[in-house]
Amino acid sequence: MARDMFDDTLPDQDVAKGFYTKYEPKEVLGRGVSSTVRRCVEKETGKSYAVKIIDISSSLADGTSVRDQVLHEIRMLREVAGHPYIIELYDVFESTTFIFLIFELCRRGELFDYLTSVVTLSEKKTKLIMKQLFEALSHAHSMNIVHRDVKPENILLDDLYNVKLTDFGFATKLNPGEVLFDLVGTPGYLAPEVLKSNMYENGNGYGKEVDMWACGVIMYTLLVGSPPFYHKKQMVMLRNIMEGKYSLDSPTWNDITDVPKDLISKLLVTDPARRYTVDDALRHEFFQVLHAWEPHAAVTEQYKAKLFDPRRVFRFAILCVRSMVRIQRLKQTPEPLSVPMTRIDPYRSRVMRKVIDGCAFRVYGHWVKKSEGQNRAALFEYQPKTEIRQMYLASVS
């Protein structure tokens, strides 16, 4: 029988002397079905790490032992080690009932939690996160390793909000020409070929392309705050995935430019042979657009050829400052919204949209798929989380 990992007790120090000799465990950072993650401090250096304490005394549903799966993940992590956007495994300790994995500490937590707090990300932030994620996958794919469970919960953020791809438990290394048929991953991020390979006898299997589909789902979610295929009925969601049924034309996309939309449409392609590879994605225009502070080389040479005029430069600087002040004031000016329009279509305003989505996730604990016509009445079809309801009842009483 598996030990109870949901209390605050630590494994017996007699069976894990190596870990306790080198590290001092601290507060709990998170819990899983058979694991607990704590912050720990290396006694010699005082540096903080994250230790994942895994109970290996149980077995998985398919009969595989937890220990075998953990050892497989360790092998995968060592294969892809050394990349700046992949979680670094520093140390491993094993006792009779537990395995201790020492990882670098990512203080900002999961990308999923960060997205929950901000609802949506700007195109600029989305570009930074997706570029780092693609570079991490490019490193893994170059070794013929497919992750198979790419999702915001498996993407950690360090102090500088840099991506750290983690959880390689489902990852596997492909031999030349090999395809996979296992149904593994998270439903909302499964690629169509994964479902078809398990629903039909003539399924063709799948490969590294499944990671790119998951990236399309993530990028979509980062920009508008809700996943493309979510439905409260899982069978409907899976059918939408197999048909590639999603929308880039709803009001939530009004503020998004065409370039990121184009990249998403190249990733969420049901035919894996036509889907963008990780290298195709990194070459996409979304990551090639120059910033305002990165002028083209020809323009730079043109300016270099001109004589330096300090009075002219100073005048130009003053104009820039005045322009930036006006733009900043304009940005802070709230979008005009009439009461009649709010009653008819509250989801039309970006400010209202973020408030609605944030409240919906806090109350119901998951994304609420927007139905056609942006009918938010679907919110009331769900039951609120118990603790939120209790807080509300306590406040009114």
C-alpha positions as CSV (number, residue, x, y, z in Angstrom):
1,M,0.0,0.0,0.0
2,A,1.3,3.5,-0.9
3,R,2.2,5.8,1.9
4,D,0.1,8.8,2.6
5,M,1.9,11.7,0.9
6,F,-0.7,14.4,1.8
7,D,0.5,15.1,5.3
8,D,3.5,17.1,6.3
9,T,5.6,14.2,7.6
10,L,8.9,13.3,6.0
11,P,10.2,9.8,5.1
12,D,12.1,8.0,7.8
13,Q,15.6,9.5,7.9
14,D,17.1,6.0,8.6
15,V,16.2,4.9,5.0
16,A,17.3,8.1,3.3
17,K,20.5,9.1,5.1
18,G,22.2,10.3,1.9
19,F,19.6,13.0,1.2
20,Y,19.3,14.2,4.8
21,T,23.1,14.3,5.2
22,K,23.5,16.7,2.2
23,Y,20.2,18.6,2.2
24,E,17.8,20.1,4.8
25,P,14.1,19.9,3.7
26,K,12.0,23.0,4.1
27,E,8.4,24.0,3.2
28,V,6.1,22.0,0.9
29,L,5.8,23.5,-2.6
30,G,3.3,21.1,-4.1
31,R,1.8,17.6,-4.0
32,G,0.9,14.9,-6.5
33,V,-0.8,11.5,-6.3
34,S,2.3,9.8,-5.0
35,S,4.8,12.6,-4.6
36,T,5.5,15.7,-2.6
37,V,7.7,18.6,-3.7
38,R,9.6,20.6,-1.1
39,R,12.2,23.3,-1.1
40,C,15.5,22.1,0.3
41,V,18.8,23.7,1.2
42,E,22.2,22.3,0.5
43,K,23.9,22.4,3.8
44,E,27.4,23.0,2.4
45,T,26.5,26.0,0.1
46,G,23.2,27.2,1.5
47,K,21.7,27.1,-2.0
48,S,18.0,26.3,-2.4
49,Y,16.7,23.5,-4.6
50,A,13.5,21.7,-5.1
51,V,13.3,18.0,-4.0
52,K,10.6,15.8,-5.4
53,I,10.0,12.9,-2.9
54,I,8.3,10.0,-4.8
55,D,6.7,7.0,-3.1
56,I,7.8,4.0,-5.2
57,S,6.1,1.3,-3.1
58,S,3.0,1.4,-5.4
59,S,2.2,0.5,-9.0
60,L,0.5,2.3,-11.8
61,A,-2.8,1.3,-13.3
62,D,-1.1,-0.6,-16.2
63,G,0.9,-2.6,-13.7
64,T,4.2,-0.7,-14.2
65,S,5.9,0.0,-11.0
66,V,6.3,3.7,-10.0
67,R,10.1,3.0,-9.6
68,D,10.5,1.9,-13.2
69,Q,8.7,5.0,-14.4
70,V,10.8,7.3,-12.2
71,L,14.0,5.7,-13.5
72,H,12.8,6.1,-17.0
73,E,12.2,9.8,-16.4
74,I,15.7,10.1,-14.9
75,R,17.2,8.6,-18.1
76,M,15.2,11.1,-20.3
77,L,16.3,14.0,-18.1
78,R,19.9,13.0,-18.4
79,E,19.6,12.7,-22.2
80,V,18.3,16.3,-22.5
81,A,20.4,17.8,-19.7
82,G,22.3,21.0,-20.2
83,H,19.7,23.1,-22.1
84,P,18.8,26.5,-20.4
85,Y,15.1,26.0,-20.9
86,I,14.8,22.4,-19.7
87,I,14.7,21.6,-15.9
88,E,18.0,20.5,-14.5
89,L,18.2,17.4,-12.4
90,Y,21.2,17.7,-10.0
91,D,21.0,14.7,-7.7
92,V,19.2,11.5,-7.0
93,F,18.8,9.5,-3.8
94,E,16.9,6.2,-3.3
95,S,15.7,4.4,-0.3
96,T,13.6,1.2,0.0
97,T,10.4,3.2,-0.4
98,F,11.3,6.6,-1.7
99,I,13.3,8.3,-4.5
100,F,14.5,11.9,-4.0
101,L,15.0,13.9,-7.1
102,I,16.9,17.2,-6.6
103,F,15.9,19.8,-9.2
104,E,16.8,23.5,-9.7
105,L,14.3,25.7,-7.9
106,C,11.8,27.6,-10.0
107,R,10.4,30.2,-7.7
108,R,7.7,31.5,-10.1
109,G,6.0,28.2,-10.2
110,E,3.9,26.8,-13.1
111,L,3.0,28.7,-16.2
112,F,-0.5,27.5,-15.6
113,D,-0.7,29.3,-12.2
114,Y,0.8,32.4,-13.7
115,L,-1.7,32.4,-16.5
116,T,-4.5,31.9,-14.0
117,S,-3.5,35.1,-12.2
118,V,-3.2,37.3,-15.3
119,V,-5.8,35.6,-17.5
120,T,-4.1,36.5,-20.8
121,L,-0.6,37.5,-21.9
122,S,0.5,40.1,-24.4
123,E,1.9,39.1,-27.8
124,K,5.3,40.2,-26.6
125,K,5.3,38.0,-23.5
126,T,3.7,35.1,-25.5
127,K,6.5,35.4,-28.0
128,L,9.2,35.2,-25.3
129,I,7.6,32.1,-23.6
130,M,6.8,30.3,-26.9
131,K,10.3,30.9,-28.3
132,Q,11.9,29.4,-25.2
133,L,9.5,26.5,-25.3
134,F,10.2,25.8,-29.0
135,E,14.0,25.9,-28.3
136,A,13.6,23.4,-25.5
137,L,11.6,21.1,-27.7
138,S,14.1,21.6,-30.6
139,H,16.8,20.3,-28.3
140,A,14.8,17.3,-27.3
141,H,13.6,16.5,-30.9
142,S,17.1,16.7,-32.2
143,M,17.8,13.7,-30.0
144,N,14.6,12.0,-31.3
145,I,13.0,12.4,-27.9
146,V,9.2,13.3,-27.8
147,H,7.8,14.8,-24.6
148,R,4.2,13.7,-25.1
149,D,2.8,15.8,-22.2
150,V,3.6,19.4,-23.1
151,K,1.1,21.7,-21.1
152,P,1.3,24.8,-18.9
153,E,1.4,22.7,-15.8
154,N,4.6,21.1,-17.0
155,I,6.3,24.4,-17.8
156,L,7.9,26.1,-14.8
157,L,9.2,29.7,-14.6
158,D,12.4,30.8,-12.8
159,D,13.0,34.1,-11.1
160,L,13.3,35.9,-14.5
161,Y,10.2,34.2,-15.9
162,N,12.4,32.0,-18.2
163,V,10.8,28.7,-19.2
164,K,11.8,25.4,-17.7
165,L,10.3,22.4,-19.4
166,T,9.7,19.6,-16.9
167,D,8.0,16.3,-16.2
168,F,9.6,13.9,-18.7
169,G,7.7,10.9,-17.3
170,F,5.9,10.3,-20.6
171,A,8.9,11.2,-22.8
172,T,10.4,8.5,-24.9
173,K,13.2,8.2,-27.4
174,L,12.2,7.1,-30.9
175,N,14.3,4.8,-33.1
176,P,14.6,5.7,-36.8
177,G,11.2,5.1,-38.5
178,E,9.5,4.2,-35.2
179,V,6.0,5.4,-34.4
180,L,4.1,5.3,-31.1
181,F,0.6,4.0,-30.3
182,D,0.3,4.6,-26.5
183,L,-2.5,6.8,-25.3
184,V,-0.6,9.1,-22.9
185,G,-0.9,12.7,-22.2
186,T,-3.6,15.2,-21.0
187,P,-6.9,15.2,-22.9
188,G,-7.1,18.9,-23.8
189,Y,-3.6,18.7,-25.4
190,L,-3.8,15.4,-27.2
191,A,-3.1,15.6,-30.9
192,P,-5.7,14.1,-33.3
193,E,-3.3,11.3,-34.4
194,V,-3.0,10.1,-30.8
195,L,-6.7,9.7,-30.6
196,K,-7.0,8.1,-34.0
197,S,-4.2,5.6,-33.2
198,N,-6.3,4.3,-30.3
199,M,-9.8,4.5,-31.7
200,Y,-9.1,2.9,-35.1
201,E,-7.4,-0.4,-35.9
202,N,-5.8,1.1,-38.9
203,G,-4.2,4.0,-37.0
204,N,-0.9,5.1,-38.3
205,G,0.7,5.9,-34.9
206,Y,2.3,9.2,-34.0
207,G,5.7,10.9,-33.4
208,K,7.3,14.2,-32.4
209,E,4.5,16.1,-34.2
210,V,2.3,15.7,-31.1
211,D,4.4,18.1,-29.2
212,M,3.8,20.8,-31.8
213,W,0.1,20.4,-31.6
214,A,0.3,20.9,-27.8
215,C,2.3,24.0,-28.4
216,G,-0.5,25.4,-30.6
217,V,-3.0,24.7,-27.8
218,I,-0.7,26.5,-25.3
219,M,-0.1,29.5,-27.5
220,Y,-3.8,29.9,-28.2
221,T,-4.5,29.8,-24.4
222,L,-1.8,32.3,-23.5
223,L,-3.2,34.9,-25.9
224,V,-6.9,34.7,-25.1
225,G,-7.1,33.0,-21.7
226,S,-9.0,29.9,-22.7
227,P,-8.0,26.7,-24.6
228,P,-9.3,26.1,-28.1
229,F,-11.1,22.8,-27.7
230,Y,-12.4,22.8,-24.1
231,H,-15.9,21.5,-23.6
232,K,-17.6,20.3,-20.4
233,K,-18.4,17.1,-22.1
234,Q,-15.0,15.3,-22.8
235,M,-16.3,13.4,-25.8
236,V,-17.4,16.6,-27.5
237,M,-13.9,18.0,-26.8
238,L,-12.2,15.0,-28.2
239,R,-14.4,15.2,-31.3
240,N,-13.5,18.9,-31.7
241,I,-9.8,17.9,-31.5
242,M,-10.1,15.2,-34.1
243,E,-11.9,17.6,-36.5
244,G,-9.5,20.5,-35.7
245,K,-12.6,22.6,-34.8
246,Y,-11.5,25.9,-33.2
247,S,-12.0,29.6,-33.9
248,L,-9.7,32.5,-34.4
249,D,-12.6,34.9,-35.3
250,S,-14.4,35.4,-32.0
251,P,-14.3,38.9,-30.3
252,T,-11.5,37.7,-28.0
253,W,-9.2,37.8,-31.0
254,N,-10.0,41.3,-32.0
255,D,-7.0,42.7,-30.2
256,I,-4.6,40.0,-31.6
257,T,-2.6,40.7,-34.8
258,D,-2.6,38.2,-37.7
259,V,1.0,37.0,-37.3
260,P,0.4,34.9,-34.1
261,K,-2.9,33.7,-35.5
262,D,-1.0,32.4,-38.5
263,L,1.5,30.5,-36.4
264,I,-1.3,28.9,-34.4
265,S,-3.1,27.8,-37.6
266,K,0.1,26.2,-38.8
267,L,0.4,24.3,-35.5
268,L,-3.2,23.2,-35.0
269,V,-3.2,21.2,-38.3
270,T,-4.9,17.8,-38.0
271,D,-2.6,16.2,-40.6
272,P,0.8,15.7,-38.8
273,A,2.6,15.6,-42.2
274,R,1.5,19.2,-42.9
275,R,1.9,20.5,-39.3
276,Y,4.8,22.8,-38.5
277,T,7.9,21.2,-37.1
278,V,9.7,22.9,-34.2
279,D,12.3,24.4,-36.6
280,D,9.5,25.7,-38.9
281,A,7.9,27.4,-35.9
282,L,11.2,29.1,-34.9
283,R,11.6,30.4,-38.4
284,H,8.0,31.8,-38.4
285,E,7.5,35.6,-38.9
286,F,6.2,35.8,-35.3
287,F,9.8,35.4,-34.0
288,Q,11.5,37.3,-36.8
289,V,9.8,40.7,-36.5
290,L,12.3,43.4,-35.4
291,H,11.5,45.4,-32.4
292,A,11.4,49.2,-32.5
293,W,14.9,49.3,-30.8
294,E,16.4,47.0,-33.4
295,P,16.6,49.0,-36.7
296,H,17.4,47.3,-40.0
297,A,21.1,47.2,-41.0
298,A,20.5,49.4,-44.1
299,V,18.7,52.0,-42.0
300,T,21.5,51.9,-39.4
301,E,24.1,52.6,-42.1
302,Q,22.0,55.5,-43.5
303,Y,22.0,57.2,-40.1
304,K,25.7,56.6,-39.6
305,A,26.4,58.4,-42.9
306,K,24.8,61.6,-41.6
307,L,26.7,64.2,-39.6
308,F,26.0,64.3,-35.9
309,D,23.9,67.3,-35.0
310,P,23.5,67.6,-31.2
311,R,20.7,70.2,-31.4
312,R,18.7,68.1,-33.8
313,V,19.2,65.0,-31.6
314,F,18.1,66.8,-28.5
315,R,15.0,68.2,-30.2
316,F,14.2,64.7,-31.4
317,A,14.6,63.3,-27.9
318,I,12.2,65.9,-26.5
319,L,9.6,64.9,-29.1
320,C,10.1,61.2,-28.3
321,V,9.5,61.9,-24.6
322,R,6.4,63.9,-25.2
323,S,5.0,61.2,-27.5
324,M,5.7,58.5,-25.0
325,V,3.9,60.5,-22.3
326,R,0.9,61.0,-24.5
327,I,0.8,57.3,-25.5
328,Q,1.1,56.2,-21.8
329,R,-1.8,58.5,-20.9
330,L,-3.8,57.1,-23.8
331,K,-3.0,53.5,-22.7
332,Q,-4.3,54.3,-19.2
333,T,-7.5,55.8,-20.5
334,P,-10.3,53.2,-19.9
335,E,-12.2,51.9,-23.0
336,P,-15.6,53.7,-23.2
337,L,-18.4,51.2,-22.5
338,S,-22.0,52.1,-22.3
339,V,-24.4,50.4,-19.9
340,P,-26.8,49.2,-22.6
341,M,-23.9,47.6,-24.5
342,T,-22.7,46.0,-21.3
343,R,-26.1,44.4,-20.8
344,I,-26.2,43.1,-24.3
345,D,-22.6,41.9,-24.8
346,P,-20.4,42.4,-21.7
347,Y,-17.7,40.2,-23.3
348,R,-17.1,42.7,-26.0
349,S,-14.9,44.9,-23.8
350,R,-11.3,43.7,-23.2
351,V,-11.4,45.0,-19.6
352,M,-14.7,43.3,-18.9
353,R,-13.6,40.2,-20.6
354,K,-10.5,39.8,-18.3
355,V,-12.6,40.4,-15.2
356,I,-15.2,37.8,-16.3
357,D,-12.6,35.2,-17.1
358,G,-10.7,35.8,-13.9
359,C,-13.8,35.5,-11.8
360,A,-15.0,32.4,-13.7
361,F,-11.8,30.6,-13.1
362,R,-11.6,31.5,-9.5
363,V,-15.2,30.4,-8.8
364,Y,-15.4,27.2,-10.9
365,G,-11.7,26.1,-10.8
366,H,-11.4,25.5,-14.6
367,W,-11.8,27.2,-17.9
368,V,-15.3,27.8,-19.1
369,K,-15.6,27.3,-22.9
370,K,-17.3,30.2,-24.6
371,S,-20.3,29.1,-26.7
372,E,-21.2,30.6,-30.0
373,G,-22.3,34.2,-29.8
374,Q,-20.3,34.5,-26.6
375,N,-23.2,33.5,-24.4
376,R,-21.8,33.7,-20.9
377,A,-25.0,32.1,-19.4
378,A,-23.1,28.8,-19.6
379,L,-21.3,29.9,-16.5
380,F,-24.4,29.2,-14.4
381,E,-24.5,25.5,-15.6
382,Y,-21.5,24.8,-13.3
383,Q,-21.3,24.2,-9.6
384,P,-19.0,26.7,-7.8
385,K,-16.0,25.4,-5.8
386,T,-17.0,24.5,-2.2
387,E,-14.5,26.8,-0.5
388,I,-15.5,29.8,-2.6
389,R,-19.1,29.2,-1.9
390,Q,-18.4,29.0,1.9
391,M,-16.5,32.2,1.8
392,Y,-19.4,33.9,0.1
393,L,-22.0,32.6,2.5
394,A,-19.8,33.7,5.4
395,S,-19.4,37.2,4.0
396,V,-23.2,37.7,3.5
397,S,-24.0,36.3,6.9
